[in-house]
């Protein structure tokens, strides 16, 4: 069974030889620096090279950007590049490059070749309708923008959604990604940063516009949002999203609750990274905690947001061994799992 076949069958609720054993996110640079001193070879340089060194199923991300070389850059973390309509009139001229230039032909050929090997998942990432305006306005002004510049906010998302539809219709016939993600980070440890009413007015219309296009090509849609997504998971479900990640335990999330609420959705992550520094038995206890959810829903277990640098390379090897041990306990052979809607097409 290839990685793509396993992933699609898993999301369809069908039997598999095991659940996918992936790390969806790259590792912190400080973690890599530590591991270099503990035996990680220099030959394992790329993300997929490190994945292969540890024996994981490879999972390669391709990011598509609406920015160009002419787009202004923020002068500090969390700062924006615009304040008002006048700024937008100038900045929008520097955005939305021709869709044929967004992903190079060499990149497409590379991911095609990795797909043909059969051991690799490929996913596409673009900014979401919360993330993109936040980058334009900056963190603080963005939250005010829903009230100060509602028409401008919608204009930004309208132009962006038009460009995304054009981009998806160009790239997906050339390469069918195993899944895609919208980068959002709309929640923090106490829940969403906006209300459901705000989501419905400013984000939902644009997701309802672009997600059906992705579904036309059979590509599952995941939302990447840190923090407590207990309320947000329902919001994204109603606009057609097929799943969410990374389900950070430090924010108090509980995937078993999400599976009950949204049984057709899939989830990636949820393994508490904070237990890893305590060794194999602590990690086994964490796998035991999530095993019922792995068996009862479409949970692809993975570190819930990048392995921290307090985890030794030996402990990470222990984690990978346990990951495969528990993934092999999940075959869905006799389970009744509701498929993601896109998998029913």
HELIX and SHEET records of a PDB file:
HELIX    1   1 UNK A    3  UNK A   11  1                                   9    
HELIX    2   2 UNK A   29  UNK A   37  1                                   9    
HELIX    3   3 UNK A   47  UNK A   54  1                                   8    
HELIX    4   4 UNK A   85  UNK A   91  1                                   7    
HELIX    5   5 UNK A   92  UNK A   94  5                                   3    
HELIX    6   6 UNK A   99  UNK A  101  5                                   3    
HELIX    7   7 UNK A  105  UNK A  117  1                                  13    
HELIX    8   8 UNK A  131  UNK A  137  1                                   7    
HELIX    9   9 UNK A  139  UNK A  148  1                                  10    
HELIX   10  10 UNK A  150  UNK A  171  1                                  22    
HELIX   11  11 UNK A  196  UNK A  202  1                                   7    
HELIX   12  12 UNK A  204  UNK A  216  1                                  13    
HELIX   13  13 UNK A  232  UNK A  238  1                                   7    
HELIX   14  14 UNK A  249  UNK A  251  5                                   3    
HELIX   15  15 UNK A  255  UNK A  261  1                                   7    
HELIX   16  16 UNK A  273  UNK A  278  5                                   6    
HELIX   17  17 UNK A  280  UNK A  296  1                                  17    
HELIX   18  18 UNK A  313  UNK A  327  1                                  15    
HELIX   19  19 UNK A  341  UNK A  344  5                                   4    
SHEET    1   A 7 UNK A  58  UNK A  63  0                                        
SHEET    2   A 7 UNK A 120  UNK A 127  1                                        
SHEET    3   A 7 UNK A 179  UNK A 183  1                                        
SHEET    4   A 7 UNK A 220  UNK A 225  1                                        
SHEET    5   A 7 UNK A 243  UNK A 246  1                                        
SHEET    6   A 7 UNK A 266  UNK A 271  1                                        
SHEET    7   A 7 UNK A 298  UNK A 303  1                                        
SHEET    1   B 2 UNK A 187  UNK A 188  0                                        
SHEET    2   B 2 UNK A 191  UNK A 192 -1                                        
END                                                                             
